[in-house]
Structures are given as C-alpha cells and as structure tokens.
Amino acid sequence: MCGVASRMSLQKTKNMKCGVFMNNMYEPYPDRPEDDKDCKKECKKDVKHYVDINVPVDITPKAEIGRIEAECCSAPEVVCADGGKPDECHLIIVQRVCIKIPVKYAFSYKVGKSMTECCKGCD
C-alpha cells in the first residue's frame, strides 16, 4: 500500500515499493527508497457508478387471419342413437377435421425519450 509513513511505520514503508514519506519534527529527512523502474509515478483509477436507464417503448400489435382451410382427417363414424319413437332413427356422425388457420402477426412501435436515474443502494 502506498501511503504516508510515520516514525513508527517508516521501516515497514521503506520496504514497500512506491512509498510516500513525510518529514516529521523528529526526523526531518527520513531515508527515501531508491527509485525503482517498476514504480509508477502516477496512479490512475477508474470510478464506477451504476445508473438505471429507462426507455419507454409503446408496442401496438396487429394480427391478420388468412384463408381458413379444413380437411377431413379420417373416415366418419356413425353411431345410432335411440330416438325414443318407433318411427324415427337418430344418428350421430363424428368426423375429425383438421382446420388450418394462418395467422400473420405484426407490430409497430414507438420509442420515447430515455431517462437516467442514479442507482441508489447499488454496489
């Protein structure tokens, strides 16, 4: 850690690279570490802060139905049902049918003005 050396921590700091020394009244000219080629003469730090960006987007859906088609999938099934009267015959016909309904989905959108808020409580 690069920092200011006091009289008590001078020996520890002298062994560190990039030590910063201050004169104090007991030792006006403390020993300074020799310049090290690996010791940087400047320090750059990146500061990060989180923000929340809000972008309103309005979406309007649209759906169009195409031509509907139907196709029989199997042979019909005929079931006799008792009508309760002697002169009537009731039938129930069951047919499986495949119905094809083409749907074309689309949408339009409008983007509003974006807003920025500082993120409170973010690390």
Secondary structure per residue as TSV (DSSP state, phi and psi in degrees):
chain	resnum	aa	ss	phi	psi
A	1	M	-	360.0	129.5
A	2	C	-	-85.6	130.4
A	3	G	-	-165.6	-175.3
A	4	V	E	-86.3	131.5
A	5	A	E	-94.4	129.0
A	6	S	-	-93.1	174.5
A	7	R	T	-59.4	-37.0
A	8	M	T	-74.1	-35.8
A	9	S	T	-101.8	8.7
A	10	L	H	-59.0	-43.6
A	11	Q	H	-65.0	-41.4
A	12	K	H	-65.8	-41.4
A	13	T	H	-71.3	-30.7
A	14	K	H	-63.2	-28.7
A	15	N	T	-82.0	-9.7
A	16	M	S	-91.8	151.5
A	17	K	T	-77.5	150.7
A	18	C	T	64.9	29.2
A	19	G	-	-68.9	143.1
A	20	V	E	-111.4	127.7
A	21	F	E	-114.9	141.6
A	22	M	-	-118.6	143.4
A	23	N	-	-73.0	143.5
A	24	N	-	-127.5	173.0
A	25	M	S	-69.7	-18.1
A	26	Y	S	-85.7	-29.6
A	27	E	-	-139.8	85.0
A	28	P	S	-64.3	-26.4
A	29	Y	S	-131.1	78.8
A	30	P	-	-68.2	158.1
A	31	D	-	-65.1	136.5
A	32	R	-	-105.3	146.0
A	33	P	-	-68.2	150.7
A	34	E	-	-67.6	149.1
A	35	D	-	-62.9	134.9
A	36	D	-	-112.1	133.7
A	37	K	T	-62.7	-26.2
A	38	D	T	-82.9	-10.0
A	39	C	S	-79.3	121.5
A	40	K	-	-79.8	142.0
A	41	K	S	-91.6	-0.9
A	42	E	-	-142.5	165.0
A	43	C	-	-135.6	121.7
A	44	K	-	-112.8	134.6
A	45	K	-	-128.5	143.9
A	46	D	-	-96.8	135.5
A	47	V	-	-106.9	130.5
A	48	K	-	-115.8	141.7
A	49	H	-	-145.4	137.9
A	50	Y	-	-91.4	140.9
A	51	V	E	-130.9	151.5
A	52	D	E	-100.6	126.1
A	53	I	E	-109.6	125.2
A	54	N	E	-109.0	129.3
A	55	V	-	-128.3	111.1
A	56	P	-	-76.4	133.3
A	57	V	E	-130.9	122.6
A	58	D	E	-99.4	123.6
A	59	I	E	-114.4	128.9
A	60	T	E	-115.1	112.7
A	61	P	E	-80.7	157.7
A	62	K	E	-146.9	135.2
A	63	A	E	-134.0	136.4
A	64	E	E	-121.6	135.7
A	65	I	E	-96.2	130.0
A	66	G	-	-88.0	-162.2
A	67	R	-	-71.6	123.2
A	68	I	-	-84.9	133.8
A	69	E	E	-124.7	149.0
A	70	A	E	-129.3	147.0
A	71	E	E	-143.9	132.7
A	72	C	E	-72.2	135.9
A	73	C	-	-101.1	-18.2
A	74	S	S	-156.8	178.8
A	75	A	-	-73.1	146.8
A	76	P	-	-69.5	153.3
A	77	E	E	-111.6	130.8
A	78	V	E	-112.6	127.9
A	79	V	E	-123.4	129.3
A	80	C	E	-81.8	136.1
A	81	A	E	-120.5	139.7
A	82	D	-	-75.4	119.5
A	83	G	-	-83.9	-15.6
A	84	G	S	89.2	-13.9
A	85	K	S	-114.1	142.0
A	86	P	T	-69.8	-21.2
A	87	D	T	-102.6	14.3
A	88	E	-	-126.8	147.7
A	89	C	-	-126.5	122.7
A	90	H	E	-105.8	131.2
A	91	L	E	-118.2	149.2
A	92	I	E	-121.5	122.5
A	93	I	E	-108.7	126.5
A	94	V	E	-114.2	123.9
A	95	Q	-	-131.2	125.5
A	96	R	-	-82.8	128.3
A	97	V	E	-126.7	134.7
A	98	C	E	-97.8	122.6
A	99	I	E	-109.9	123.7
A	100	K	E	-101.9	118.4
A	101	I	-	-120.6	100.6
A	102	P	-	-75.6	130.2
A	103	V	E	-123.5	127.4
A	104	K	E	-106.6	117.6
A	105	Y	E	-99.0	139.3
A	106	A	E	-148.2	170.2
A	107	F	E	-157.6	159.1
A	108	S	E	-123.4	158.4
A	109	Y	E	-144.3	158.3
A	110	K	E	-138.1	125.3
A	111	V	E	-96.8	129.5
A	112	G	-	-89.8	-173.2
A	113	K	-	-75.3	130.8
A	114	S	-	-77.3	153.9
A	115	M	E	-131.3	150.5
A	116	T	E	-123.2	137.0
A	117	E	E	-130.2	140.3
A	118	C	E	-66.0	139.1
A	119	C	-	-83.4	111.2
A	120	K	T	-89.9	128.9
A	121	G	T	86.7	4.0
A	122	C	-	-83.5	145.2
A	123	D	-	-94.1	360.0
